Amino acid sequence: MDFNNFDLAFGIKFVQNSDRHRYENETVSKYLNISFQYYNVTYYKSEEDGQLETERSIITIPYERCQQNRFLGKTQEMEKIGLDRDGWFCISDLDANVIGQEMSLIRKIVRITVSPCQNNTQTNSSQTTITNINESILDSNNDQNLRINNNSQICASEYEISQYIHKVQFMVAYINKYFDQDDFKEPIKSEIQVQFYNAQEGFAFNSILNVQKNYLVTHDHWFSDIFSSELYEFFSVEQTKTVFGSIKPGVWEMFNVLIYCKDQEFYIERQVTTVAQIMTLVGGFMNILFLIARLLTKIYNKQVFYWDLINKIFKFENPEKSLKQNHDNKYSIYQHRDQFNKKDLKEKVFSKIHSKKYKGVRDICKFYLMQCRKTQSYNYHYYQNGSQKLDKILDIASLLKTVRKTKQIAKLLLKKSQYSLVPYMSYNTLPFHEIQSPQKITNSKQIMKEQKRNLEQHLTKICSQYDKKLSQEIIDDICQVKKKNQKLDTETKMSANTLKLDAKFSSRKLIKKKKRRQATASTTCRNHDIESSFKAKIVPIYINDFKI
């Protein structure tokens, strides 16, 4: 890693804005020791007892105030974050090979450590070698010195240091790169990422960042992948986990940021759909060439046709030969001009015209005849197809064969219970309203019988009523006859009183006449009643087309 592909900075931020003004004129080194380090760890087996021993080496890297040309020249992002202001410290030298992961036996990492300020410093055992490089950074804008702890620096008290730690927040800024697949001019983009941490006094806070190396191969040429391919290398940083533990001087301080190498490297390839690929998808390179040739022939087809036609109609010669031949032809024409007769010329011309007169008409007639034949053949073909289809549909033998085949297939495929239910399925039965079942027929017969009975009862009622009316009329007629007879009796009695003599003789005659009249009246009334009753029964009556 170097400044061309990575950058790293550490910052301090007060949680409350008022505290920032309170510590404005004081240096950070009075409260905290900040260190950028190359940290190498090797685990090896001891020759004496076979135990696993560790060997550590620490190389301290100086730091400085962040300038505007840092972080790959991203000045606008630096101004937004405030990296060019007080409170941020950038690593001054970066040229390291990061090797190994968290559990590797050999590790070479970059780390940031922060510990409380101490007036007395002690070295570790012979296994750890620490080189402290102390520098002072001059702030030209505010004329403020940010001093790093050295032998002459006096630290603040423990209470002041603990209060300072409780009021601040630690920050780590680094460059992170990523691949933008939609950008063809600059596919690798970079950004400044800031991580915020909250450390606690008396505990060791460890944050692990994994750096992953990525390779990008792009094929962006529009015609083929052969013409352009570019290779890009970039680092992407990811925070994996945080670990809390007890403070171990020289190994785990109060705050540690450890930058390891990730166990994977990514290879990314971007390939644009080119014209050659489209050709292969459509149908191959030769087909594309054939299509281009057809397009060109379509453009120049008319010109080639005219050129060929002119060459066939006219005869072209070399100009040198044509001059001599023209001179000879003119001389021969003048010699034989008188030999040709005008009549012969006319006859020849008329004969040629007459021979070529009906050529076009013949062609037209032939064309129409061919069209008529085609239509007739098409119609005959349609007729044959239709008749064949009708024969197939109406062929009883084929229908019986299909029915037998379906029955055999049904027996093979279906079980006995299923096959017994086939005749009763919906497609094998006729609808109920189209069939007259025997039950319907019996019901209709019963209805007809009931209708006849009802008619007979109704007719008997009508006949009885009619008989009653006739009998009543006959009785009324008899009563009227009796009344007339009584009147006649009274009249005879009156005449008897006047004519006593003739009364006896006349009375006898009258009595005889009365008896005769009564007898005839009674017989006529009885005969009339009998005939009327018989006529009432015999007369036919029509009700609903039934004769009774």
C-alpha positions in Angstrom: 0.0 0.0 0.0 1.2 3.5 -0.8 -0.3 7.0 -1.3 -1.3 6.2 -4.9 -3.9 3.7 -3.8 -4.5 4.3 -0.1 -4.4 6.9 2.7 -5.0 6.9 6.4 -5.7 9.5 9.1 -6.7 9.7 12.8 -8.9 12.4 14.3 -10.3 13.6 17.6 -13.8 15.1 17.9 -15.4 16.6 21.0 -18.9 15.4 21.7 -20.1 18.8 22.9 -19.1 21.8 20.9 -18.5 23.9 24.0 -15.6 21.6 25.1 -13.9 22.3 21.8 -13.4 26.0 22.8 -12.3 25.0 26.3 -9.4 22.9 25.0 -8.6 25.2 22.1 -5.2 26.4 23.3 -4.0 23.0 24.6 -2.1 20.3 22.7 -3.4 16.7 22.3 -0.1 15.2 23.3 -0.8 16.5 26.9 -3.6 14.0 27.2 -3.0 11.2 24.6 -0.2 9.4 22.9 -1.0 8.8 19.2 1.1 6.4 17.1 1.1 5.1 13.6 3.0 1.8 13.4 4.2 -1.0 11.2 3.5 -4.0 13.4 5.2 -7.4 12.6 4.3 -10.5 14.6 5.9 -14.0 14.1 4.9 -17.1 16.0 7.6 -19.9 16.1 8.2 -23.1 18.0 10.8 -23.0 20.8 13.7 -25.4 20.5 14.1 -25.8 24.2 10.6 -26.9 25.3 8.6 -26.9 22.0 6.2 -24.1 23.2 4.9 -21.5 20.8 6.7 -18.2 21.3 6.1 -14.8 19.7 8.5 -12.2 18.2 7.2 -8.7 17.7 8.8 -5.7 16.0 7.3 -2.2 15.9 8.4 0.6 13.6 6.8 3.9 14.5 5.7 6.1 11.5 5.7 9.8 11.9 2.5 11.8 11.3 1.6 15.3 10.4 -1.3 17.7 9.8 -3.4 16.7 6.8 -2.7 18.8 3.7 -5.1 19.5 0.8 -3.2 17.3 -1.6 -3.8 14.2 0.5 -6.4 11.4 0.0 -5.8 11.2 -3.8 -6.4 14.9 -4.2 -10.1 14.9 -3.0 -10.0 18.5 -1.7 -13.8 19.0 -1.7 -14.5 15.8 0.3 -11.7 16.8 2.7 -13.2 20.2 3.3 -16.7 18.7 3.9 -15.3 16.3 6.5 -12.8 18.8 7.9 -9.7 16.7 7.3 -7.6 19.9 6.7 -8.6 21.3 10.1 -7.2 20.9 13.6 -7.8 17.6 15.3 -6.8 15.4 12.3 -3.4 13.7 11.9 -2.3 12.0 8.7 0.4 9.4 8.3 3.4 11.0 6.7 5.0 7.9 5.1 3.1 4.9 3.7 4.9 2.2 1.8 4.0 -1.2 3.3 3.3 -4.7 2.4 0.4 -6.0 4.5 0.7 -9.8 4.9 -1.4 -12.2 6.8 -4.8 -12.4 8.5 -6.0 -12.3 12.1 -5.0 -15.9 12.8 -1.9 -16.2 10.7 1.5 -17.2 12.2 3.3 -14.5 10.3 1.6 -11.0 10.2 2.7 -7.7 8.8 0.1 -5.1 9.5 -0.4 -1.3 9.8 -2.0 -0.1 13.1 -3.0 3.0 15.0 -2.6 3.1 18.7 -3.9 5.6 21.3 -3.0 5.5 24.9 -3.2 8.0 27.9 -0.2 10.3 28.3 2.5 9.1 30.7 5.5 11.0 32.0 7.6 7.8 32.5 8.1 5.5 29.6 9.4 1.9 29.9 10.8 -0.5 27.4 9.5 -4.0 27.0 11.6 -7.2 27.2 14.2 -8.1 24.6 11.5 -9.6 22.4 9.9 -6.2 21.6 11.8 -3.3 20.1 10.0 0.1 20.0 11.4 3.1 18.3 9.7 6.4 19.1 10.0 9.2 16.7 8.9 12.5 18.1 8.0 15.5 16.0 6.3 18.8 16.3 3.8 20.1 13.7 3.4 23.8 13.1 -0.1 25.2 12.4 0.5 28.2 10.2 -3.1 29.3 10.2 -3.7 29.4 13.9 0.0 29.6 15.1 -0.7 26.6 17.3 1.8 23.8 18.0 0.5 20.3 18.1 3.3 18.7 20.0 3.9 15.0 20.2 5.0 13.5 23.5 8.7 13.6 24.2 11.0 13.4 27.2 10.4 17.0 28.1 6.6 17.0 27.7 4.7 17.1 30.9 1.4 15.2 30.8 -1.8 16.3 32.5 -3.1 14.7 35.7 -4.9 11.4 35.6 -8.2 13.0 36.4 -7.8 15.6 33.6 -6.8 12.8 31.2 -9.9 10.7 32.1 -12.1 13.7 31.8 -10.6 14.5 28.4 -11.2 10.8 27.2 -14.8 11.0 28.3 -15.4 14.1 26.3 -13.8 13.1 23.0 -14.6 10.7 20.2 -12.0 9.0 18.0 -12.2 8.9 14.2 -10.4 7.0 11.5 -10.5 8.1 7.9 -9.3 6.0 4.9 -9.6 5.7 1.2 -12.1 3.1 -0.1 -12.4 2.2 -3.8 -15.2 0.4 -5.6 -16.2 -0.6 -9.1 -18.9 1.3 -11.0 -20.1 -1.0 -13.8 -22.1 1.8 -15.5 -19.2 4.2 -16.0 -17.0 3.4 -19.0 -14.6 6.3 -18.8 -13.6 5.9 -15.1 -14.9 2.5 -13.8 -12.9 2.7 -10.5 -14.3 5.2 -8.1 -12.8 6.2 -4.8 -14.3 7.8 -1.7 -13.2 8.9 1.8 -14.9 6.8 4.6 -14.9 7.8 8.2 -15.4 5.4 11.1 -16.4 6.8 14.6 -15.3 5.0 17.7 -15.9 5.4 21.5 -13.1 4.2 23.7 -13.1 3.6 27.4 -10.4 4.2 29.9 -9.0 1.1 31.5 -10.0 -1.2 28.6 -8.5 -2.2 25.3 -10.7 -1.4 22.3 -9.6 -3.1 19.0 -11.2 -2.5 15.6 -10.1 -4.7 12.7 -10.1 -3.5 9.1 -9.6 -5.9 6.2 -8.1 -4.6 3.0 -9.1 -6.6 -0.1 -7.2 -6.5 -3.4 -9.3 -6.5 -6.5 -8.5 -6.9 -10.2 -10.7 -5.5 -12.9 -10.4 -6.4 -16.6 -12.6 -4.4 -19.0 -13.4 -5.1 -22.6 -15.1 -1.9 -23.8 -14.5 -1.8 -27.5 -17.7 -1.6 -29.7 -16.5 -4.0 -32.4 -14.7 -6.9 -30.7 -13.0 -7.8 -27.4 -9.7 -8.3 -29.2 -9.0 -4.6 -29.8 -9.2 -3.3 -26.2 -8.7 -4.8 -22.7 -7.6 -2.8 -19.7 -6.5 -4.1 -16.2 -7.2 -2.2 -13.0 -6.0 -2.9 -9.5 -7.7 -1.3 -6.4 -8.2 -1.8 -2.7 -11.5 -2.0 -0.9 -11.6 -1.7 2.9 -14.2 -3.4 5.1 -14.6 -3.3 8.9 -15.1 -6.9 10.1 -15.3 -6.8 13.9 -14.4 -5.1 17.2 -12.8 -6.7 20.2 -12.7 -5.6 23.9 -10.1 -6.8 26.4 -7.6 -5.8 29.0 -4.8 -3.4 28.3 -1.5 -5.0 27.4 1.3 -2.4 27.0 3.0 -2.6 23.6 0.4 -5.1 22.3 -3.1 -3.9 23.1 -3.3 -0.3 24.1 -6.5 1.7 25.1 -7.5 2.2 21.4 -6.2 0.1 18.5 -7.1 0.0 14.8 -5.5 -3.0 13.1 -5.4 -3.2 9.3 -5.1 -6.8 8.0 -5.0 -8.4 4.6 -8.2 -10.2 3.5 -8.0 -13.9 2.7 -9.5 -13.4 -0.8 -8.7 -11.5 -3.9 -11.5 -10.7 -6.3 -11.2 -10.8 -10.1 -13.9 -8.9 -12.0 -14.3 -8.9 -15.7 -16.6 -6.5 -17.6 -17.5 -7.4 -21.2 -19.5 -5.2 -23.5 -21.8 -6.7 -26.1 -19.9 -6.0 -29.3 -20.9 -6.1 -33.0 -19.1 -9.4 -33.5 -21.1 -11.0 -30.7 -24.3 -9.6 -32.2 -23.3 -11.1 -35.6 -22.7 -14.5 -34.0 -26.1 -14.3 -32.3 -27.9 -13.3 -35.4 -26.5 -16.1 -37.6 -22.8 -16.0 -38.0 -20.2 -13.8 -39.7 -20.7 -15.2 -43.2 -24.4 -14.5 -43.0 -23.7 -10.9 -42.1 -21.3 -10.6 -45.1 -24.0 -12.1 -47.3 -26.5 -9.6 -45.9 -24.1 -6.7 -46.6 -23.6 -7.9 -50.1 -27.3 -8.1 -50.7 -27.7 -4.5 -49.5 -25.0 -3.3 -51.8 -26.6 -5.2 -54.8 -29.9 -3.6 -53.9 -28.3 -0.1 -54.1 -26.5 -0.7 -57.4 -29.0 -3.1 -59.0 -30.5 -0.6 -61.3 -27.2 0.7 -62.6 -25.9 -2.8 -63.3 -29.1 -3.6 -65.1 -28.9 -0.5 -67.3 -25.3 -1.2 -68.1 -26.0 -4.8 -69.1 -29.0 -3.8 -71.2 -27.1 -1.1 -73.1 -24.3 -3.5 -73.8 -26.7 -6.0 -75.2 -28.6 -3.5 -77.4 -25.7 -1.5 -78.7 -22.3 -2.6 -80.0 -19.3 -0.7 -78.9 -16.0 -0.7 -80.8 -12.6 0.9 -80.5 -12.5 4.4 -81.9 -9.5 3.6 -84.2 -11.3 0.7 -85.8 -14.6 2.5 -86.0 -13.3 5.4 -88.0 -12.0 3.2 -90.8 -15.2 1.1 -90.9 -17.3 4.2 -91.0 -15.4 5.5 -94.0 -15.7 2.2 -95.8 -19.4 1.9 -95.0 -20.1 5.4 -96.3 -18.4 4.6 -99.5 -20.3 1.3 -100.0 -23.6 3.0 -99.2 -23.1 5.6 -101.8 -22.3 2.9 -104.4 -25.4 0.7 -103.6 -27.9 3.5 -102.9 -29.5 3.4 -106.3 -29.9 -0.4 -106.1 -32.5 -0.3 -103.4 -36.0 0.3 -104.4 -38.5 2.2 -102.2 -41.2 -0.4 -102.7 -39.0 -3.2 -101.5 -38.2 -1.2 -98.4 -41.8 -0.5 -97.7 -42.7 -4.2 -98.1 -40.0 -5.2 -95.8 -40.9 -2.7 -93.2 -44.6 -3.6 -93.3 -43.8 -7.3 -93.1 -41.7 -6.8 -90.0 -44.4 -4.6 -88.4 -47.0 -7.2 -89.2 -44.9 -10.0 -87.8 -44.3 -8.2 -84.5 -47.8 -6.7 -84.3 -49.5 -9.4 -82.2 -46.6 -10.5 -80.1 -47.7 -8.5 -77.1 -51.3 -9.6 -77.4 -50.2 -13.3 -77.5 -48.2 -12.9 -74.4 -51.1 -11.2 -72.6 -53.5 -14.0 -73.7 -51.1 -16.6 -72.5 -50.7 -14.8 -69.2 -54.5 -14.8 -68.6 -54.8 -18.4 -69.7 -52.2 -19.4 -67.2 -54.0 -17.4 -64.5 -57.3 -19.1 -65.3 -55.7 -22.5 -65.3 -54.2 -21.8 -61.9 -57.5 -20.6 -60.4 -59.2 -23.7 -61.9 -56.6 -26.0 -60.5 -56.8 -24.3 -57.1 -60.6 -24.7 -57.1 -60.4 -28.3 -58.1 -57.8 -28.9 -55.4 -60.0 -27.3 -52.8 -63.0 -29.4 -54.1 -61.0 -32.6 -53.8 -59.8 -31.8 -50.3 -63.3 -30.9 -49.2 -64.8 -34.1 -50.7 -62.1 -36.2 -49.0 -62.8 -34.6 -45.7 -66.5 -35.2 -46.0 -66.0 -38.8 -47.0 -63.8 -39.3 -44.0 -66.4 -37.7 -41.7 -69.4 -39.5 -43.2 -67.7 -42.9 -43.6 -69.6 -45.3 -41.3 -66.8 -47.9 -41.4 -64.3 -45.4 -40.1 -66.7 -44.2 -37.4 -67.2 -47.8 -36.2 -63.5 -48.4 -36.2 -62.9 -45.3 -34.1 -65.7 -46.3 -31.7 -64.1 -49.8 -31.3 -60.7 -48.3 -30.8 -61.9 -45.9 -28.2 -63.7 -48.8 -26.4 -60.6 -50.9 -26.5 -58.4 -48.1 -25.2 -60.9 -47.3 -22.5 -60.9 -51.0 -21.4 -57.1 -51.0 -21.3 -56.6 -47.7 -19.5 -59.6 -47.7 -17.1 -60.5 -50.0 -14.3 -63.8 -52.0 -14.3 -65.5 -49.5 -12.0 -64.4 -46.6 -14.1 -65.3 -48.3 -17.4 -68.8 -49.1 -16.1 -69.4 -45.4 -15.4 -68.3 -44.2 -18.9 -71.8 -44.5 -20.5 -73.2 -42.3 -17.8 -70.8 -39.4 -18.3 -71.9 -36.1 -19.6 -70.3 -36.4 -23.1 -71.9 -39.9 -23.6 -75.5 -38.9 -22.5 -78.1 -36.8 -24.2 -79.6 -33.8 -22.3 -82.7 -34.6 -20.2 -85.0 -32.1 -22.0 -84.3 -33.9 -25.3 -85.4 -37.4 -24.2 -88.9 -38.7 -23.4 -88.4 -41.2 -20.7 -91.0 -44.0 -20.0 -91.8 -42.2 -16.7 -92.7 -39.1 -18.7 -94.9 -41.2 -21.1 -96.8 -42.8 -18.1 -97.2 -39.5 -16.4 -98.7 -38.0 -19.6 -101.2 -41.0 -19.9 -102.3 -40.5 -16.3 -102.8 -36.8 -17.0 -104.9 -37.6 -20.0 -107.1 -40.0 -18.0 -107.6 -37.4 -15.3 -108.5 -34.8 -17.9 -111.1 -37.3 -19.3 -112.6 -37.9 -15.9 -112.8 -34.2 -15.2 -114.5 -33.7 -18.5 -117.1 -36.5 -17.9 -117.9 -35.1 -14.4 -118.2 -31.6 -15.8 -120.5 -32.9 -18.6 -122.7 -34.9 -16.2 -123.1 -31.7 -14.1 -124.1 -29.7 -17.2 -126.6 -32.5 -18.3 -128.2 -32.6 -14.9 -128.6 -28.9 -14.8 -130.1 -28.9 -18.3 -132.5 -31.7 -17.3 -133.6 -29.7 -14.3 -134.4 -26.7 -16.5 -136.4 -28.8 -19.0 -138.4 -30.5 -16.3 -139.2 -27.2 -14.7 -140.4 -25.8 -18.0 -142.6 -28.8 -18.6 -144.2 -28.5 -15.1 -144.9 -24.8 -15.8 -146.6 -25.7 -19.0 -148.8 -28.3 -17.3 -149.8 -25.8 -14.6 -150.9 -23.3 -17.3 -153.0 -26.0 -19.0 -154.7 -26.8 -15.7 -155.5 -23.1 -15.1 -157.1 -22.9 -18.6 -159.2 -26.0 -17.8 -160.3 -24.4 -14.5 -161.4 -21.3 -16.4 -163.3 -23.4 -18.8 -165.1 -25.2 -15.9 -166.2 -21.9 -14.4 -167.5 -20.7 -17.7 -169.5 -23.9 -18.2 -171.0 -23.6 -14.8 -172.1 -20.1 -15.6 -173.7 -21.2 -18.8 -175.4 -24.2 -17.0 -177.2 -21.9 -14.7 -178.6 -19.9 -17.7 -179.5 -22.8 -19.8 -180.6 -25.7 -17.7 -182.2 -27.6 -20.4 -179.5 -27.6 -22.8 -177.1 -27.9 -20.1 -177.5 -31.5 -19.5 -177.0 -32.4 -23.1 -174.3 -29.9 -23.6 -172.7 -30.7 -20.3 -172.3 -34.3 -21.2 -170.7 -33.4 -24.5 -168.5 -30.9 -22.7 -167.5 -33.4 -20.1 -166.6 -35.9 -22.8 -164.7 -33.2 -24.6 -162.8 -32.2 -21.4 -161.9 -35.8 -20.7 -160.6 -36.2 -24.2 -158.6 -32.9 -24.0 -157.1 -33.8 -20.6 -156.1 -37.2 -22.0 -154.5 -35.7 -25.1 -152.8 -33.0 -23.0 -151.3 -35.4 -20.6 -150.1 -37.7 -23.4 -148.6 -34.8 -25.3 -146.8 -33.4 -22.2 -145.4 -36.8 -21.4 -144.2 -37.4 -24.9 -142.7 -34.0 -25.0 -140.8 -34.6 -21.8 -139.4 -37.9 -23.0 -138.3 -36.5 -26.4 -136.7 -33.4 -24.8 -134.8 -35.6 -22.3 -133.6 -37.9 -25.1 -132.6 -35.0 -27.3 -130.5 -33.5 -24.5 -128.6 -36.7 -24.1 -128.1 -37.3 -27.8 -127.0 -33.9 -28.9 -123.1 -33.9 -29.3 -121.0 -31.4 -27.3 -117.5 -30.3 -28.4 -115.0 -29.3 -25.6 -111.3 -29.0 -26.4 -111.7 -30.9 -29.7 -113.4 -33.8 -27.9 -116.8 -35.0 -29.2 -119.2 -36.1 -26.5 
